[in-house]
Structures are given as C-alpha cells and as structure tokens.
Amino acid sequence: MSRIARADVAGIVVPNEVSEEILKGIAETSMIQSLAKPLPMVSNVHTFTEADVTGANAFWVGEGARKQTDAPPMSQKVWTITAAEMAVIIPINENVADDAETDLFELYKPAIETAFANKLDTAAIFGQDAPTAWGAVATGVHLLPDAELAGHVFEEAVTATDAELLDLINGTGAVPGTPDGALQALEEDLYNPTLILAYTRFKARLRNLKDADGRFIFGDAGGNRAPTVISDVPVQYTTTQQGSGVWVPLSAHMIVGDWQQATIGTRAGLSYKAFDQGTITDGAGQVLYSLMEQDMVALRVTARYGFKIFCDDSANSETITSGDEFPFAAVRPYTA
C-alpha cells in the first residue's frame, strides 16, 4: 500500500523565496468515451429490449380480389449493461499537505483522471483487466477479443507488403460472403463503418504506402501524408499519451468500427471525497493506515462504468463465435 511522503513531493513542499508557478498536467480523455454512444445509467444494471420481427409478407392484389393475411413472427432481443466500480485512495501525510505550496490533491487530479480513462479504454477495447461484472469474453463486452472470436481480425504476413496491408484494410471482395479485410467484414454483416481508430505510431507506415509504380497512396504534390480518410471512412489517431499508455501494438494496427453499436454506460462519473479520519486496510483486513492516529488525510476517487457492443449475436446471453455478425474489425501485425 502506497502513500505520498515528503520525499515524493520534495520540489513543491518547502516554500522558496522566489515564487515559481506550479503547472498541473492535463488529463487524458478516454477513447471509448469519445467514440461509443453515451448512456446515463439510473441503476447498476440497464436492460435494453427490442422487438424483433424476423419477416413479413406482402401480396399483389388484383382489382376486386381477396387480400391475403400474414402473421409475421415476433421475438425479443435483450441486452444488459452492468456497471462496475473503479476506485483509488491517495493517502498523504497531513504535515506534507500543509507545507506544500499548492493543493496536492488538485495537482494529482489530472494524473488520476488519466489513469481512470486508460483503465476504461484497456478494458473495453482490449479486454485487459476488465471487470467481471461486465460479463465474459464473447458476450459483447470486450471489443477486440470478441472481434477475433467473430473472425474479424486480419493479420499481416510475416513479410508485410503495402499491397497486402491495403487489402487487409479494405478487403478484396474476391469471395462474396468470405471477407478478407476489415472494412469488408463489417459490410458483409451489413454494418456501416463510421471510423477507423489507428495507433499513432502506425502513421509512418500509412504515410509511406506506395502503389505498384512507386507512387505514394496517400500523397499529393507536396509528398506523402498520413491519411485522415481511408476508403471514405474517417481515420482518428490515438494521442501520444494514449498511444504509449493504452494501445496494445501487437493486438492491432487499427480498429474499424460502426461505433454507434458500442455503448458506454455511466452510473456515476468521477467522484472525489477527502477524509481525515478512518482506516485503510489490506486484503486480509490488516490496518495499514489510521488517518487520525497518524495525522494523515486521504483522497478517495470512484467511478462506475458499463460497456456493451450491440449486435444480434450478443443478445439474449448468446456468445459470439466464428462467422457471427459483429460491428468491429481490426488489422494487426504478424504475431506468431
């Protein structure tokens, strides 16, 4: 269990004769929160129910002829989003906080907010350290792992070529019904790709793609450039901090998605509460800090989020398997 001691903030604790401005960092925002549909949750579990009419008939009627009847079959599709709590406690010696030139808790807030955003992104996009409350893999709660189960992750060959990469992004359409590229995979499932999310460090590769005649694919009179649109689909690149702290390079160069099918639920946004009394224990119940006895203060930060990808095969507690419809796909490097 960690706490903030004087040595951790030595540069800003003891006042100097010469005043120095203390600059706070800027919090990174969550990629998944900016791209997925937001859902304010009024309870810990939110259920969506959709009436599913699987087919109906219509009939031509001659003048004066009898009109036919039909009874289209109807069923229900149900999806559930469950919020999970994320939290951290920042304990600090009270004397250290009193001697600081600035509000230490305010100074730490941008880093805390970035940590929450990164934790949310790695769980929702890559399935890493995802809360069990969201559900298991293959139930539409982990974007890339479920895309791979659906057969929507396309991997480069050991010797990558420019032509191959373009095909993996677009799909060749050579065998209808059998997609061989990310955009085609969504189109075969009748989804509309709305955005390509790409790793910042993949910009150079895209920027330098060339055709068979050696001309830059994404170039102009001024030379090559990183594309902002590929095959009419906008491209968004991760920021430097997000790219280095969240993105898993071996999992994907880029993610293609119909982002309207992904929902991020917020039961409670970031909540800060300061304490000067109470105890902090470890997993075995052993008291680590007694705030009152040890002259300490603590900042508790909490939030509650849920995540769900909507498709037919994530409804009614079904699981996603190879060949199922899924609104996301990815291109990744050779991994063997």
C-alpha positions as CSV (number, residue, x, y, z in Angstrom):
1,M,0.0,0.0,0.0
2,S,1.4,3.4,-1.1
3,R,1.2,6.8,0.4
4,I,2.6,10.2,-0.5
5,A,5.5,11.2,1.7
6,R,7.6,14.4,1.9
7,A,10.3,12.9,-0.4
8,D,7.7,12.3,-3.2
9,V,6.9,16.0,-3.4
10,A,10.1,17.5,-2.3
11,G,10.3,20.1,-5.0
12,I,7.0,21.7,-4.2
13,V,6.7,21.2,-0.4
14,V,9.0,23.8,1.1
15,P,8.2,27.4,0.0
16,N,11.0,29.2,-1.9
17,E,11.9,32.9,-1.7
18,V,11.4,33.1,-5.4
19,S,7.9,32.3,-6.5
20,E,7.6,29.6,-9.0
21,E,4.4,28.7,-10.9
22,I,3.4,25.1,-10.5
23,L,1.9,23.7,-13.7
24,K,-0.6,20.9,-13.4
25,G,-0.7,18.2,-16.0
26,I,-3.6,17.9,-18.4
27,A,-5.8,14.9,-18.0
28,E,-6.1,12.5,-20.9
29,T,-9.6,11.6,-22.0
30,S,-11.0,8.2,-22.7
31,M,-11.0,7.0,-26.3
32,I,-14.0,4.7,-25.7
33,Q,-16.0,7.5,-24.0
34,S,-15.4,9.8,-27.0
35,L,-16.4,7.2,-29.6
36,A,-19.1,5.0,-28.1
37,K,-22.7,6.1,-27.5
38,P,-23.1,7.5,-24.0
39,L,-25.7,6.0,-21.7
40,P,-26.6,7.7,-18.4
41,M,-27.5,4.8,-16.1
42,V,-30.0,5.3,-13.4
43,S,-29.3,1.9,-11.8
44,N,-26.4,-0.5,-11.6
45,V,-28.0,-2.7,-14.4
46,H,-29.6,-1.3,-17.5
47,T,-31.6,-3.6,-19.8
48,F,-32.5,-2.9,-23.4
49,T,-35.4,-4.9,-25.0
50,E,-36.0,-4.8,-28.8
51,A,-39.0,-6.4,-30.6
52,D,-37.5,-8.5,-33.4
53,V,-39.8,-9.2,-36.3
54,T,-37.9,-11.7,-38.5
55,G,-40.0,-11.4,-41.6
56,A,-43.3,-10.2,-43.1
57,N,-45.0,-10.8,-46.5
58,A,-46.9,-8.5,-48.8
59,F,-49.0,-9.6,-51.8
60,W,-50.1,-8.1,-55.1
61,V,-53.9,-7.9,-55.2
62,G,-55.9,-7.8,-58.4
63,E,-58.8,-5.5,-58.7
64,G,-61.7,-6.8,-56.6
65,A,-59.6,-9.8,-55.4
66,R,-59.3,-11.0,-51.9
67,K,-56.5,-9.6,-49.8
68,Q,-54.3,-12.1,-48.1
69,T,-53.3,-12.2,-44.4
70,D,-50.0,-12.7,-42.7
71,A,-48.7,-13.2,-39.2
72,P,-45.0,-12.1,-39.0
73,P,-43.2,-14.0,-36.3
74,M,-42.0,-11.8,-33.4
75,S,-39.5,-12.3,-30.7
76,Q,-37.5,-10.2,-28.3
77,K,-33.8,-9.4,-28.1
78,V,-32.4,-8.4,-24.7
79,W,-29.1,-6.8,-23.9
80,T,-27.9,-5.9,-20.4
81,I,-25.2,-3.4,-19.4
82,T,-23.8,-3.8,-15.9
83,A,-21.8,-1.0,-14.2
84,A,-18.6,-1.9,-12.4
85,E,-16.8,0.4,-9.9
86,M,-13.3,1.8,-10.4
87,A,-11.6,3.4,-7.4
88,V,-8.4,4.5,-5.8
89,I,-7.4,6.0,-2.5
90,I,-4.5,8.5,-2.3
91,P,-3.2,8.8,1.3
92,I,-0.8,11.6,2.3
93,N,0.9,12.8,5.5
94,E,-1.1,15.9,6.7
95,N,2.1,17.8,7.5
96,V,3.3,17.3,4.0
97,A,0.0,18.6,2.6
98,D,0.1,21.6,4.9
99,D,3.7,22.5,3.9
100,A,3.1,22.3,0.2
101,E,2.9,25.4,-2.0
102,T,-0.2,24.1,-3.7
103,D,-3.1,21.8,-3.1
104,L,-1.5,18.4,-3.7
105,F,-4.8,16.7,-4.3
106,E,-5.6,19.2,-7.1
107,L,-2.1,18.6,-8.5
108,Y,-2.7,14.8,-8.6
109,K,-6.2,15.0,-10.2
110,P,-5.2,15.1,-13.9
111,A,-3.0,12.0,-13.4
112,I,-5.8,10.3,-11.6
113,E,-8.3,11.1,-14.3
114,T,-5.9,9.9,-16.9
115,A,-5.5,6.6,-15.0
116,F,-9.3,6.1,-14.9
117,A,-9.6,6.9,-18.7
118,N,-6.7,4.5,-19.5
119,K,-8.2,1.7,-17.3
120,L,-11.6,2.1,-19.0
121,D,-10.0,2.0,-22.5
122,T,-7.8,-1.0,-22.0
123,A,-10.8,-2.9,-20.5
124,A,-13.4,-2.0,-23.2
125,I,-11.1,-2.1,-26.2
126,F,-8.5,-4.7,-25.4
127,G,-10.2,-6.7,-22.7
128,Q,-7.3,-6.2,-20.3
129,D,-8.1,-6.2,-16.6
130,A,-11.8,-5.9,-17.5
131,P,-14.2,-6.1,-14.6
132,T,-16.1,-9.5,-14.2
133,A,-19.3,-7.6,-13.6
134,W,-19.4,-6.6,-17.3
135,G,-19.5,-10.2,-18.4
136,A,-17.4,-12.8,-20.0
137,V,-15.4,-12.7,-23.3
138,A,-17.7,-13.4,-26.3
139,T,-20.7,-11.6,-24.8
140,G,-20.0,-8.2,-26.4
141,V,-18.1,-6.5,-23.6
142,H,-14.6,-6.7,-24.9
143,L,-14.2,-5.1,-28.3
144,L,-11.0,-6.7,-29.8
145,P,-11.3,-10.2,-28.2
146,D,-14.8,-10.5,-29.4
147,A,-13.9,-9.3,-32.9
148,E,-11.3,-12.0,-33.0
149,L,-13.8,-14.7,-32.0
150,A,-16.1,-13.5,-34.8
151,G,-13.2,-13.9,-37.3
152,H,-12.9,-10.1,-37.8
153,V,-9.1,-9.7,-37.0
154,F,-6.9,-9.7,-40.1
155,E,-3.2,-10.3,-39.6
156,E,-0.3,-9.4,-41.8
157,A,2.0,-12.0,-43.3
158,V,5.5,-12.4,-41.8
159,T,6.8,-10.4,-44.7
160,A,4.5,-7.4,-44.8
161,T,3.8,-5.6,-48.1
162,D,2.0,-2.4,-48.9
163,A,-0.5,-4.2,-51.3
164,E,-1.3,-6.8,-48.7
165,L,-1.9,-4.1,-46.0
166,L,-4.3,-2.2,-48.2
167,D,-6.2,-5.5,-48.9
168,L,-6.4,-6.3,-45.2
169,I,-7.9,-2.9,-44.6
170,N,-10.4,-2.8,-47.5
171,G,-11.0,-6.5,-48.3
172,T,-10.7,-7.7,-51.9
173,G,-14.3,-8.9,-52.3
174,A,-12.9,-11.8,-54.2
175,V,-15.1,-14.3,-52.4
176,P,-18.5,-12.8,-51.5
177,G,-19.6,-13.8,-48.0
178,T,-16.0,-14.6,-47.0
179,P,-14.4,-11.2,-46.1
180,D,-10.6,-10.9,-46.3
181,G,-10.4,-7.4,-44.9
182,A,-11.7,-5.2,-42.1
183,L,-14.0,-2.9,-44.0
184,Q,-15.4,-5.8,-46.0
185,A,-16.1,-7.8,-42.8
186,L,-18.4,-5.0,-41.5
187,E,-20.0,-4.5,-44.8
188,E,-20.7,-8.3,-45.2
189,D,-22.5,-8.1,-41.9
190,L,-24.5,-5.0,-43.1
191,Y,-22.8,-2.6,-40.7
192,N,-21.7,0.9,-41.8
193,P,-18.1,1.6,-40.8
194,T,-18.1,5.1,-39.2
195,L,-14.5,5.5,-38.0
196,I,-11.1,3.9,-38.2
197,L,-9.1,4.2,-34.9
198,A,-5.4,3.8,-35.6
199,Y,-2.3,3.7,-33.4
200,T,-0.3,6.9,-33.6
201,R,2.9,5.1,-34.3
202,F,1.3,3.4,-37.3
203,K,1.1,6.8,-39.1
204,A,4.5,6.4,-40.7
205,R,3.5,3.1,-42.2
206,L,0.3,4.5,-43.7
207,R,2.1,7.7,-44.8
208,N,4.6,5.7,-46.8
209,L,2.3,3.2,-48.5
210,K,3.1,3.1,-52.2
211,D,1.4,1.6,-55.3
212,A,3.0,-0.8,-57.8
213,D,4.5,2.2,-59.6
214,G,6.2,3.6,-56.5
215,R,3.7,6.5,-56.0
216,F,2.5,7.3,-52.5
217,I,-1.0,6.0,-52.0
218,F,-1.9,8.9,-49.6
219,G,0.1,11.6,-51.3
220,D,-0.2,14.9,-53.2
221,A,2.0,17.4,-54.9
222,G,3.7,18.0,-51.5
223,G,4.6,14.4,-51.0
224,N,3.2,11.7,-48.7
225,R,1.0,12.3,-45.7
226,A,-0.9,10.3,-43.1
227,P,-4.4,9.8,-44.3
228,T,-7.4,11.3,-42.5
229,V,-9.8,9.2,-44.6
230,I,-9.4,5.7,-46.0
231,S,-12.0,4.4,-48.4
232,D,-14.4,7.1,-47.4
233,V,-14.1,6.2,-43.7
234,P,-12.6,8.9,-41.4
235,V,-9.4,8.0,-39.5
236,Q,-8.7,9.1,-36.0
237,Y,-5.2,8.6,-34.4
238,T,-4.6,7.9,-30.8
239,T,-2.8,10.7,-29.0
240,T,0.8,10.2,-28.0
241,Q,0.0,9.6,-24.3
242,Q,-2.9,7.3,-25.1
243,G,-0.9,5.5,-27.7
244,S,2.0,4.8,-25.3
245,G,-0.1,4.1,-22.3
246,V,-3.2,2.3,-23.6
247,W,-2.7,0.8,-27.1
248,V,-1.5,-2.7,-27.3
249,P,0.6,-2.7,-30.5
250,L,0.6,-6.4,-31.2
251,S,-3.2,-6.5,-30.9
252,A,-4.0,-4.1,-33.7
253,H,-2.6,-1.5,-36.1
254,M,-6.1,-0.1,-36.4
255,I,-9.7,-0.8,-35.4
256,V,-12.6,-0.4,-37.9
257,G,-16.0,0.0,-36.3
258,D,-19.6,1.0,-36.5
259,W,-19.2,2.9,-33.3
260,Q,-22.9,3.5,-32.9
261,Q,-23.2,-0.1,-31.9
262,A,-21.0,0.4,-28.9
263,T,-22.4,1.9,-25.7
264,I,-20.6,3.2,-22.7
265,G,-22.8,3.4,-19.6
266,T,-22.1,5.8,-16.8
267,R,-23.7,5.1,-13.5
268,A,-21.6,7.6,-11.6
269,G,-18.8,9.8,-13.0
270,L,-15.6,10.6,-11.3
271,S,-16.3,11.4,-7.6
272,Y,-13.7,12.9,-5.2
273,K,-14.0,12.8,-1.4
274,A,-11.4,13.8,1.2
275,F,-11.1,12.1,4.6
276,D,-9.1,12.9,7.7
277,Q,-10.5,10.0,9.8
278,G,-10.8,6.3,9.2
279,T,-8.6,3.4,8.5
280,I,-7.1,1.9,5.4
281,T,-6.7,-1.9,5.4
282,D,-5.2,-4.5,3.1
283,G,-7.0,-7.5,1.6
284,A,-6.6,-9.5,4.8
285,G,-8.1,-6.8,6.9
286,Q,-4.8,-5.7,8.4
287,V,-4.8,-2.0,9.2
288,L,-2.2,-0.2,7.1
289,Y,-3.0,3.4,8.0
290,S,-5.1,5.0,10.7
291,L,-5.7,8.6,9.4
292,M,-6.4,10.2,12.8
293,E,-3.7,8.4,14.7
294,Q,-1.0,9.0,12.0
295,D,-2.0,12.6,11.2
296,M,-2.9,11.7,7.6
297,V,-5.5,12.7,5.0
298,A,-6.7,10.6,2.1
299,L,-8.5,11.3,-1.2
300,R,-10.9,8.7,-2.4
301,V,-11.8,8.7,-6.1
302,T,-14.6,6.5,-7.5
303,A,-16.5,6.0,-10.8
304,R,-18.9,3.4,-12.1
305,Y,-19.0,2.4,-15.8
306,G,-20.5,-0.3,-18.0
307,F,-19.8,-1.3,-21.6
308,K,-21.7,-3.2,-24.3
309,I,-21.5,-3.9,-28.0
310,F,-24.9,-4.4,-29.6
311,C,-25.3,-7.0,-32.3
312,D,-27.7,-9.9,-32.8
313,D,-25.2,-12.4,-31.5
314,S,-24.6,-10.5,-28.2
315,A,-28.3,-10.5,-27.4
316,N,-30.2,-12.9,-25.1
317,S,-27.0,-14.0,-23.4
318,E,-25.7,-15.6,-26.6
319,T,-22.0,-15.9,-27.2
320,I,-20.1,-14.7,-30.3
321,T,-18.4,-17.4,-32.3
322,S,-16.6,-17.6,-35.7
323,G,-18.7,-16.3,-38.6
324,D,-21.1,-14.3,-36.3
325,E,-22.1,-10.8,-37.2
326,F,-20.0,-8.2,-35.3
327,P,-19.7,-4.4,-35.8
328,F,-15.9,-4.2,-35.3
329,A,-12.9,-5.5,-37.1
330,A,-9.1,-5.0,-36.8
331,V,-5.9,-5.2,-38.8
332,R,-2.9,-6.3,-36.8
333,P,0.8,-7.1,-37.4
334,Y,2.2,-10.6,-37.7
335,T,2.2,-12.1,-34.2
336,A,3.5,-15.7,-34.5
